[in-house]
Amino acid sequence: MSNTLTGTGIGLRGPHIPRLLKERPAVPWLEALADNHLAPAGPAREQLRAVRQDYPVTLHCVGMSIGGTDPIDEAYLARIRALRDEIEPAWISDHLCWTAVDGQQMHDLLPLPYTKATLRHVGDRILAIQDFLQCNILVENVSSYFKFRESSIADAEFLSELTRITGCGLLLDVCNSYVSSFNHGTTAQEFLERLPLDRVAEIHLAGFDDQGDHLLDAHNASVPEVVWELFARVMQRRPEIPALVEWDRDLPDLDVLIEQARRADAIRRVQINGESG
């Protein structure tokens, strides 16, 4: 898989595909939710094939259950591998979470306690997944809404060690880092400063839902100012990392996503050109 994406892409969503195919707007790359395109035939796969003719893509998964205790679903991975072989994405990613237990999908990205035992467990599963897929994957930090009493390793250190023992890369979701820090009463800046940015291959930017006493990772709104500020800090250190505007619910017009992506690239250019502000 190639690792040559640049600039800021947008998430590929069904309502936007007709316009993308008809007008081919200047979007540098697209991220497809792999689980929506796993059927080898049908309109979803056909649309992704058509989009791939004009745009580089990545595949973002929600079904590996990297932190789960069920056996790794090799049938699912085989479908991901077949899609990868056909679409030739720049990379494949999934989340540092668990999504299923006893064969039942929870349809949510559920967090894990950060302990030495969890690190060994997750590390072994990532190694097995990468061996099956015959490529390294990116692992994304998820939002959380409570702290585990058992956790003994800080988030950034856990992710850093995970990359060391598995060779995986990181997908840094800046919004998730802020949501988790707000909910835990910590600071996202500290997490970002301790994260090994040299292992980050992609950044996600998204909106959240303010519930008053907590934030919800809803992906249903524009990127808020606090997330833009954190993104700018990351760009100060690694402006070459490609980013993606992720919007899943209450989808706006395609132009809104493109404008958000352009704002991200404007922030990036400030850092590349050595400007201030």
N, C-alpha and C positions, 0 to 999 in steps of 0.2 A: 504494500500500500504506500502511496506517495504521501509525504508530509510537507507539501509545498503550498498550502492554503495561505492567503494573505487577506488582510482587511477584515471587514465585518459582514457576515452573512445574516440570513434570516431563516427561521424555522419553516420548513415546507408544510403547508396546511392545505387541505383539500379545496376550500373555497377560493384559494388564490391561484390554483394550478392553471385553470383556463387562461387567465390573463398572463401568467408567466410564459405559457407556451405561445400565446398569440403575439404579445408585445416584446417579450424577451428584455425586460428592464435590466438596467446595469446593476445587478447584484453579483458580488464576486463569488459566492458559493451558497449552498443550501444544506440544511441539516434535515434529513428525513427520519421520522419516527419509524424505526425498522419494523416494529410490531404491526404497523398498519399496512405493510407491504409484503407479508410473508407468503401469502397465497401465490403459487407460481403462475397462475392465470387469473384473469379478471381485470377490471378497470384500474384498481389501485396500482397493481404492478405495471400495467401498461402505461399509466401516467408517469410513474417514476422512471421507466425506461425512456420516455419521451423527454422528460425534464433533464435526464442525464446527458442527452445529446447536446444540450446547450450550457449546462452548469456543472462544475465540480460539486460533489456531495459528500456528506459524512452520514454514517448510520448511528442513530442514538437508540439504545434499547432500554426496555423497562422490565424485561422478563428473565434475566439471568439469575436473579436472587443470589447475588454474590455472597451475602452474609447468611443465607438460609442454612437450615440443617437437613432439608430433604436432599436426596442425591441430586447431583447436577443433572439438569434436563438435557441430555444429549440430543434428543429429537428436536428440541427447540434450537439448540446450537447448530444442528445440521441445517436447519432452515435459514438461520442467520448466515451460515457459511455459504449456502447456495446463493442467497441474495448478494452477499459480498462478491462472490465470483462473477456474478452477472453484472452488477452495478459498478464494481471497482471503486469503492469509496476511498477517501483519503485516510479514514480510520473508522474504528468501531468504538462506541463508548457505552457504559452503563453506570449504575449508581452504587455507591457504598451503602448498601441497605439489604434488607430481606423483604421479599414480596409474597412468599408462599410458605405454607406449613401443612404437612400431611396431605400434600397434593392439592390443597385448596389455595387458589390465587386470592390474595387480599386486595389487589388492585390499588395498592398504596405503596409508597416508598418509606419503609419503616426503619428507623435508625437502630444503631447497635451500641452496646457498651464498649468503650475503648479500653481493653485490657490486653495483657500479653496472650491470654488464651484466644481472645477474639482475633488478634493479629495473626497468630499461627493458623487459625481456622480459615480466615478470609484469604490469607496468603496462599495457603494450599489450594483453595478453590480457584483463585485467580490463575495460578500456575496451571491447573488442570484445564481451565477454560481456554487459556492462551495456547496450550498444547493442542487442544482439539481444533481451535480455529487456525492454528499455525500463524499467529500474529499476536503482537502485544496489543492490549486494549487501553483505553482511557477510563479512569474511574472518577466519578463525580461526587463531590461532597453534597449531602442532602440537608434539608432543613430539619430541625428538631424542635420539640416543644417542651421538653423536660430533660433533666440530667439523670443519668443512671448512677445509683449509689455505688455500683461496682467499678465505674470508670476510674482508671488510674493513670491513663496516658492522655496528654492534651491532644486536641484534634489535629493540629498541624504536625505534631511529632508522629502521631499515628499514621497520617498520610505519607509523611516523609519516609518512615521506615517501611511502609507498604511498598512504595516504589523501589526501595533498595532491594528488598528480598524477592520481588517478582519481576522487576523490569518494566512494570506498567507505567503509563503516563497518567497525568492528572487532567481532569476537566474541572476547572475552577468556576463554580457558580457564585458570582459575587453577591447576587441577591440572597441566595441561601445562606451565605456566610453572615450577612447582616441580619436576616430573620432569626437565625440561631442565636447570634450574639445578643440581640434585643431580648429574645425569650429567656436567655440564660443570665441576663444581667452582666454580660461581659462586653468586650469591644471587638468589633470585626477587624479593626486596624491591627490589633495585636496578632490575631490569627493570620492575617495576610502577611505581616512582617516576618512571621516564623515559618510560613509555608515555603517549600523549595520551588521557587518560580521557574527554575531551570527544568523542572519536570512537568510544568504546565504546558500542554499543547493546544488548549482551547479554553476560552472564557465564555460563560453564559451571562447574559444581562436580561433581567426580567422585572416585572412588577409584583408587588405583594398586596395583600388585603389587610388593612389596619383594623384589628378587632378591639382596640383600646388597650386591654391588658396584655395582649400578645399579637404577633404578626402571623399571618397565614401565607404560606407559599402558594399563591393562587395563580400566578402567571396570567392575570386577567386585566392588566393595565399597563400604561406606559412605565418605562424605567424611572423610578423616583430619583430626586436630586441626590439623596444620600448615597444611592448606589452609583450614580454617575461620579460622585466625589471619590468613592472607593476605587472605582475603575480607573480614574485618573491617577491615583496613587500607584496602582499596579503598572499602568503604562509608563510611569516615571522610571520603573526598574526594567520592564520588559515590553517595550512598545511594539515588538514584532509579533507578539502572540495574537493569532486570529481570534476574533470574538463573534458572538452570535446573539441576535435579539430573539428571545424565546417568548412566544405569546400563544397560549393554548385555549383560553376561554374568552368569551365575549370578543371574538375576533374583530378587529377594525378593518378598514380598507387596506389593501396592500401598500398604498402610499404611506400610511402611518408607519408601518414597519420599516420601509425603505428610509424614511426620514430619521427614524431612531438609529438605524445603522449608519447613516451619514453623520449623525452627531457623534457616535462612537469613533468614527474615523477622523473627525475633526479634533477630538481629544487626543487621539493617537498622533496626529500630525504635529500638534503643539509640542509633544515630547520629542518626536523625531527631529524636529527643526530647532530644538533647543530654546523654544520660546518660554515665557513665563505666563502664569495665569491659567 
